[in-house]
Each structure stands twice: as C-alpha cells, then as structure tokens.
Amino acid sequence: MAEQPESRRDIKIFIWHPSIEHLQYFTWMALRARVQTPVTFVVGYLENPVRKAQEWKMVDLRELNPILIPPQKLSGEGRKLLRENPDAIHVFQAFRGREGYNYLPLIAFALRKGIKVVVLDEPYSTSPVGYFYDENRLLAYFKTWVRPALRYAMGKLLYAASSSQKPCIMSLSLIAQEQFIKAKFDPDTLFPFGYFVPRQEIVSKSRKESTGLRLIFVGALIARKGLDILAQAVRNLQEQGRRVTVDIYGSGNLNAVSISGLSIRHQGSLPFDQIQAVMAEHDALVLPSRHDGWGVVVNEALMQGVPVIASSRVGAKCLLEASGAGLIFESENAADLTEKLKMLLQNPDLLNQLRINARKVSQEITPEKAAQYFLDALIYYFYKDGTRPSAIWATPA
C-alpha cells in the first residue's frame, strides 16, 4: 500500500496550467479549502490571450499567488520545482493545444522520478473545424486525422516513462473517457471529471409568457459552435408556422450564418457575472456545437433551472443524460434539432419536467462537490484508501 498522508486533508498538491480560467478557478478554490497544506498553482501566463480576445472574463490570480513559469523556462524551472517537491501530487492540464503539449517532457520527467502525476484533458475534436478560430479546411481535416494517433502515442510515452505508478487521468467528460479507452489507456487510471461554476444569486424574474419558445445561445460565433445548424432548425420551424426566437450572445459576427427572415438576434457579448441572470429569462439554452470539450454554459443554465438542448458532441451532455435536464440531438443534424425543439413546443409538461430536473441537478454540480470528488479520487488512486468516487458526471447514459 502506498504511504498514507497523516490525514485525508494533509495532501500536498501542485496544479500546473498554461493559464487558469473561470471554468477551473472555482473548483480549485473549493479544493484548496479541503486540504491543510496550501495548494500551489503554477501557470505559464497570467491571462490567456485567446480567451481574452473572445471577451472571456479573466480570473484575478492574485488570491492564488501562482508561480509563473513561461513555456520557454519549463524545462529548467519546472524540473527544479519537481525535484524540490517529489512528495506532492502534481496535476497537469495537458494535451490541450500547443501549451498543454509543452508539459509532456515535464510529465515524463516526473513519472521517471516516481512522482505522483495527474493529467487533466478534454476530448479531442473529431470535426474538421477550428477550435478557437475558424481555420483552413484542409488543415482542420489533417488535425482530425492525426489527433487519435497522437492520443495513442501519448499513452505509450507516459506508460513507458512510468517507473512505478501510472498517471491518474481526469478525463473531462465521458466523451474524453471513451477516447482514452480507445487509445489503450488503462481504465483503472481513468476518472471522469468536468468543469464547474457556482450558482449566481439573481433577482428573481418570472419568465415572460409566450406562445412560442424563447431560446438562448452563449458562445463564440465560430463554425465549431454550429450556429448554422441552429439557424436551419429555426427556419424549419418557422416554415411550419411555429414560433421560436433565439437570442445569441457572444463575440464575433454572424456574417457566415444566413439568418435573414429568421427570429434570431445577435445581442452582443455578456460579462460572466451576467450570463446566468440572462439565461434565467429564457425557456432553454441551445448548444449546437460540432465539438465542445465540455461546454460550461450547460452548467450555467442548469444552475438557474434552465433546460439545455445540446448536440451529441458536447462533453457536458453527460449532465443532461444522467439528470433528464435536457435533450440531446445528433450533431450536425438540423432535422433532429428541429424535432427536439418541436417536442418542447408541443409539450409544455415536458419543458416543465426538464426545468424541475435542472433545478435538482444543480445541487450535484457545484464546485464544492467537484472538489470533493477530485480529492477522493486522489486518495483512492494514489493511497488505496476508500472507494472509487462516483458523481453524476461520471454516470454513463
């Protein structure tokens, strides 16, 4: 049995991120409150320039007091930090973008030294579209082809480097879990996880009475988000004489999406602290993404009791499948999305039940619940104490 910490709270944890965003911040703050030894944060830069350009809320990291190690200094300063803290559990956000892959040599070094390693990772995209920006179609197809091979190669590299214990893998969604298993990662090392945000207290407003369906979309206005699919579904419904409106919030423009004659309005961007309040005024959130590693707007909607209609390629769909707080449609299938929206229009009782389920599941997806699951997983995996933790996001459909 692995050497036990003096208590379940007496664990030394280092968390390595290229940058920390709000979708991680609240869980790490809750984790910090659950351990006695201060959690140490190591970041590559204080603000993510891509997310900032997309008008995301930038987290004030001063409260976390992070260690700043730019990518070009990871090899030297990163290894020094690992040598100085071999008894800690080191958590890496790896494989995600170029910045994430920068951690691979450091992770391999830690594993060779017998250091406890956790890898956090989202599912890779299987759709030939850019992740942060729209990109060349040929390049996007090439990336789609090479990603499964890279995931398999990364597993081989990590296992070959492991001198004692294999790394613990926190797979961000059940989609990621399936991809890790397909890439021959040991299932015993895999723990489904996600992103989590707190419920925001808002001034209660009753939803406006409407004979139609009031939908909201929040996200970047890029091809990956599938707004053209949503527009086609709205067109289908309007041609059938059904009333549906969509408010779109996000950075960018809708020039690439044909919305002429449709009841779709681009309302600009929303600050993070206003998103849940605006969502609460709508009947449902729609997330028609061709790929979303997680999709934290799903959490934000559920926190306000707002049902979600999401595509089958949205990582956070696991929350909807396990709770009955929304509907899933086949990715890129506008006809299927049309049918799901029609179900809500034709059946008010279904919409009400989805709302009830959303309010119930909101209690199970708090940062505090996520932090406890994360801590229990570390204790179980590295110290063989307790049982494998369970959670609603880890429940297969």
C-alpha positions in Angstrom: 0.0 0.0 0.0 1.2 3.5 -0.8 2.5 5.7 2.0 -0.5 7.4 3.6 -0.7 11.1 4.3 -1.4 11.8 8.0 -5.0 12.7 7.1 -7.2 13.0 4.1 -6.6 16.8 4.3 -2.8 16.5 4.7 -2.0 16.3 1.0 0.4 18.4 -0.9 -0.9 19.4 -4.4 0.7 21.3 -7.2 -1.6 22.3 -10.1 0.0 23.2 -13.4 -2.0 25.2 -16.0 -0.9 27.2 -19.1 -3.5 29.7 -17.6 -6.4 29.4 -15.1 -9.8 30.3 -16.4 -13.1 30.8 -14.5 -14.2 27.3 -15.5 -11.4 25.8 -13.4 -10.9 28.5 -10.8 -13.9 27.8 -8.6 -13.2 24.1 -8.3 -9.6 24.8 -7.4 -10.7 27.3 -4.8 -13.0 24.7 -3.3 -10.2 22.1 -3.3 -7.9 24.5 -1.5 -10.4 24.8 1.3 -10.4 21.0 1.7 -6.7 20.4 2.3 -4.5 21.6 5.1 -1.3 22.1 3.0 -1.7 25.1 0.7 -2.3 24.2 -2.9 0.4 25.6 -5.2 -0.5 26.9 -8.6 2.0 27.0 -11.5 1.0 28.9 -14.6 2.6 29.8 -17.9 1.0 33.2 -18.2 -1.5 35.2 -16.1 -4.0 35.8 -18.9 -5.0 33.6 -21.8 -4.7 35.9 -24.9 -7.1 33.8 -27.0 -9.8 33.8 -24.3 -9.3 37.5 -23.7 -9.8 38.1 -27.4 -13.1 36.1 -27.1 -14.1 38.5 -24.3 -14.0 35.8 -21.6 -13.7 37.0 -18.0 -10.1 36.9 -16.9 -9.5 35.5 -13.5 -7.7 37.6 -10.9 -4.9 35.2 -9.9 -3.6 37.3 -7.0 -5.5 35.4 -4.5 -4.0 32.1 -5.8 -0.5 33.6 -5.6 0.7 31.4 -8.5 4.3 30.6 -9.5 4.8 31.9 -13.1 6.9 29.7 -15.3 6.7 30.8 -19.0 6.8 27.9 -21.6 10.4 28.6 -22.6 11.5 28.1 -19.0 9.6 24.9 -18.2 12.4 22.6 -18.8 14.7 24.2 -16.3 12.5 25.8 -13.7 9.8 23.2 -14.0 12.2 20.3 -13.3 13.7 22.2 -10.4 10.2 22.6 -8.9 9.5 18.9 -9.3 12.8 17.9 -7.7 12.1 20.1 -4.8 8.6 18.6 -4.3 8.8 14.9 -5.1 6.3 14.1 -2.3 3.5 16.2 -3.8 0.8 15.2 -6.3 1.3 17.2 -9.5 -1.7 17.9 -11.6 -1.2 18.9 -15.2 -3.6 20.3 -17.8 -2.0 18.5 -20.7 -2.6 17.6 -24.3 -4.9 20.7 -24.8 -3.4 22.9 -27.5 0.2 23.7 -28.0 0.6 25.0 -24.5 -0.7 21.7 -23.0 1.7 19.6 -25.0 4.6 21.7 -23.6 4.1 19.9 -20.4 4.7 16.4 -21.8 8.5 16.4 -21.3 7.9 17.6 -17.7 5.3 14.9 -17.1 7.6 12.2 -18.4 10.4 13.5 -16.2 8.1 13.4 -13.1 7.0 9.8 -13.9 10.6 8.6 -14.3 11.3 10.0 -10.9 8.3 8.2 -9.4 6.4 11.4 -8.7 2.6 11.1 -8.5 1.1 12.7 -11.6 -2.5 13.6 -12.6 -3.3 14.6 -16.2 -6.4 16.6 -16.9 -7.6 16.6 -20.5 -10.7 17.3 -22.7 -11.8 15.2 -25.6 -10.2 16.0 -28.9 -12.4 17.2 -31.7 -13.4 14.8 -34.4 -15.0 17.6 -36.5 -12.9 19.4 -39.2 -13.3 22.9 -37.8 -11.0 25.2 -35.9 -11.2 25.2 -32.1 -10.7 28.8 -31.1 -11.0 30.3 -34.6 -12.2 29.2 -38.0 -9.3 27.8 -39.9 -8.2 26.3 -43.2 -10.4 23.3 -44.1 -7.5 21.1 -45.2 -5.6 21.8 -42.0 -8.7 21.1 -40.0 -9.1 17.7 -41.7 -5.4 16.9 -41.1 -5.8 17.6 -37.4 -8.9 15.5 -37.2 -7.0 12.6 -38.7 -3.9 12.9 -36.5 -5.5 13.5 -33.1 -6.4 9.9 -32.4 -2.9 8.8 -33.3 -1.4 11.5 -31.0 -3.6 10.4 -28.1 -2.4 6.8 -28.6 1.2 7.9 -28.8 0.9 10.0 -25.7 -0.4 7.0 -23.7 2.6 4.9 -24.9 5.0 7.7 -23.9 3.5 8.2 -20.4 3.4 4.5 -19.6 6.9 3.9 -20.9 8.1 6.8 -18.6 6.3 5.5 -15.5 8.9 4.0 -13.2 6.3 2.9 -10.6 2.7 4.1 -10.8 0.9 5.1 -14.0 -0.5 8.7 -14.1 -4.1 9.3 -12.9 -6.2 10.6 -15.8 -9.0 13.0 -15.2 -11.0 12.8 -18.4 -13.0 15.9 -18.9 -16.3 14.3 -19.9 -17.4 10.8 -20.8 -16.5 11.5 -24.4 -12.9 12.0 -23.3 -13.2 8.8 -21.3 -14.2 6.9 -24.4 -11.3 8.3 -26.4 -8.8 7.4 -23.7 -10.1 3.9 -23.6 -9.9 3.7 -27.4 -6.3 4.9 -27.2 -5.5 1.9 -24.9 -5.2 3.8 -21.6 -5.7 1.6 -18.6 -9.4 2.1 -17.5 -8.4 1.8 -13.8 -6.4 5.0 -14.2 -9.4 7.0 -15.6 -11.7 9.2 -13.6 -14.4 11.2 -15.4 -14.4 14.9 -14.5 -15.6 18.2 -15.9 -15.8 22.0 -15.4 -17.9 23.6 -12.7 -19.1 27.1 -11.7 -21.2 28.3 -8.8 -24.8 29.3 -9.0 -25.2 33.1 -9.1 -27.8 34.7 -6.9 -30.0 36.8 -9.1 -33.1 39.0 -8.7 -35.9 36.6 -9.5 -37.8 37.4 -12.6 -40.7 35.4 -13.9 -40.3 34.2 -17.5 -42.4 36.2 -19.9 -45.5 34.4 -21.0 -45.1 33.4 -24.6 -46.9 31.2 -27.1 -43.6 30.2 -28.6 -40.2 29.1 -27.4 -37.5 31.6 -26.2 -34.1 30.2 -26.7 -30.6 31.5 -25.9 -27.1 30.6 -27.2 -24.0 31.8 -25.4 -20.5 31.3 -27.0 -18.1 32.3 -29.7 -19.6 32.9 -33.1 -17.4 30.4 -35.0 -18.2 27.4 -37.2 -17.4 24.9 -34.4 -20.4 26.2 -32.4 -22.9 25.1 -35.1 -25.0 28.2 -35.3 -25.7 27.4 -39.0 -27.4 24.2 -37.7 -29.5 26.2 -35.2 -30.4 28.7 -37.9 -31.6 25.9 -40.2 -33.7 24.4 -37.4 -35.3 27.7 -36.7 -36.0 28.1 -40.4 -37.7 24.7 -40.4 -39.9 25.6 -37.5 -40.9 28.9 -38.9 -41.8 27.3 -42.2 -44.2 25.1 -40.2 -45.7 28.1 -38.6 -44.2 27.6 -35.2 -43.0 30.4 -33.1 -39.4 30.3 -31.8 -37.0 33.1 -31.0 -33.2 32.9 -30.4 -31.1 35.4 -28.6 -27.4 34.9 -29.4 -24.7 36.2 -27.1 -21.0 36.0 -28.0 -18.0 37.7 -29.6 -17.7 37.8 -33.3 -20.3 38.2 -36.1 -22.9 36.1 -37.8 -21.9 37.0 -41.4 -21.2 33.3 -42.2 -24.7 32.3 -41.0 -27.8 33.0 -43.0 -30.4 34.4 -40.6 -32.3 36.7 -43.0 -36.0 36.5 -42.1 -35.4 34.4 -39.0 -36.3 35.4 -35.4 -32.6 35.3 -34.4 -31.0 38.3 -32.8 -27.3 38.9 -32.0 -27.3 40.7 -28.7 -23.6 41.2 -28.3 -21.4 39.8 -25.6 -22.3 39.1 -21.9 -20.0 39.5 -18.9 -19.5 36.3 -17.0 -21.4 37.7 -14.0 -24.5 38.4 -16.0 -24.8 35.2 -18.0 -26.9 33.2 -15.6 -29.3 36.1 -15.0 -30.0 36.4 -18.7 -30.3 32.7 -19.2 -32.9 32.6 -16.5 -35.2 34.7 -18.7 -35.3 32.1 -21.4 -37.0 28.7 -21.8 -33.9 26.8 -22.8 -30.3 27.0 -23.8 -29.2 25.6 -27.1 -25.7 24.4 -27.7 -25.5 23.0 -31.2 -21.7 22.6 -31.3 -19.9 20.4 -33.7 -17.5 19.9 -30.9 -17.3 21.2 -27.3 -14.8 19.6 -25.0 -17.2 20.4 -22.1 -19.4 23.5 -22.6 -19.6 25.2 -19.2 -22.6 27.2 -20.4 -24.5 24.0 -19.8 -23.6 24.2 -16.1 -24.6 27.9 -16.0 -28.0 27.2 -17.5 -28.7 24.2 -15.1 -27.7 26.4 -12.2 -30.7 28.6 -12.9 -33.1 25.7 -13.6 -32.9 26.3 -17.4 -33.1 23.1 -19.6 -30.5 22.6 -22.3 -30.7 21.2 -25.8 -27.2 20.1 -26.8 -25.6 18.2 -29.6 -24.1 14.7 -29.1 -20.6 16.2 -29.4 -20.9 18.4 -26.3 -18.9 17.0 -23.4 -21.3 18.3 -20.8 -24.2 16.3 -22.3 -23.4 13.7 -19.6 -25.1 16.0 -17.1 -28.3 16.0 -19.2 -28.3 12.3 -19.9 -27.9 11.5 -16.2 -30.4 14.0 -14.9 -33.0 14.3 -17.6 -32.5 18.1 -17.5 -32.3 18.5 -21.3 -32.4 16.9 -24.7 -29.6 15.6 -26.9 -29.7 15.8 -30.7 -27.4 14.2 -33.3 -24.5 16.6 -34.0 -24.8 18.4 -37.4 -28.3 17.1 -37.8 -30.6 20.1 -38.2 -33.7 17.9 -38.7 -33.1 16.2 -35.4 -32.6 19.5 -33.6 -35.9 20.7 -35.3 -37.7 17.7 -33.8 -36.3 18.2 -30.3 -37.4 21.8 -30.3 -40.8 20.8 -31.7 -41.2 18.4 -28.8 -40.8 21.3 -26.4 -43.3 23.5 -28.3 -45.9 20.7 -28.4 -45.5 19.5 -24.9 -45.3 22.2 -22.1 -45.4 19.4 -19.5 -42.1 18.1 -20.9 -40.5 21.5 -20.7 -41.7 21.9 -17.1 -40.3 18.5 -16.1 -36.9 19.4 -17.7 -36.9 22.6 -15.5 -37.6 20.5 -12.4 -34.8 18.2 -13.3 -32.4 21.1 -14.0 -33.1 22.6 -10.6 -32.4 19.2 -9.0 -29.1 18.5 -10.8 -27.8 22.0 -10.0 -27.2 20.8 -6.4 -25.0 18.0 -7.7 -22.6 20.0 -10.0 -21.3 22.6 -7.6 -17.5 23.4 -7.4 -17.6 22.0 -3.9 -19.0 18.7 -5.0 -16.4 18.6 -7.8 -13.5 19.4 -5.4 -14.6 16.6 -3.0 -14.8 14.1 -5.9 -11.3 15.2 -7.1 -9.8 14.8 -3.6 -11.5 11.4 -3.1 -10.1 10.3 -6.5 -6.6 11.2 -5.5 -6.9 9.5 -2.1 -8.3 6.4 -3.8 -5.9 6.1 -6.6 -2.6 7.1 -5.0 -3.2 5.9 -1.4 -5.6 3.0 -2.0 -7.9 4.5 0.6 -11.7 4.5 0.4 -13.7 3.6 -2.7 -13.7 4.8 -6.2 -15.8 8.1 -6.1 -19.0 8.4 -8.0 -20.7 11.5 -9.4 -23.5 12.4 -11.8 -20.9 13.5 -14.5 -19.3 10.0 -14.2 -22.6 8.2 -14.8 -22.8 6.6 -18.2 -26.1 7.1 -20.1 
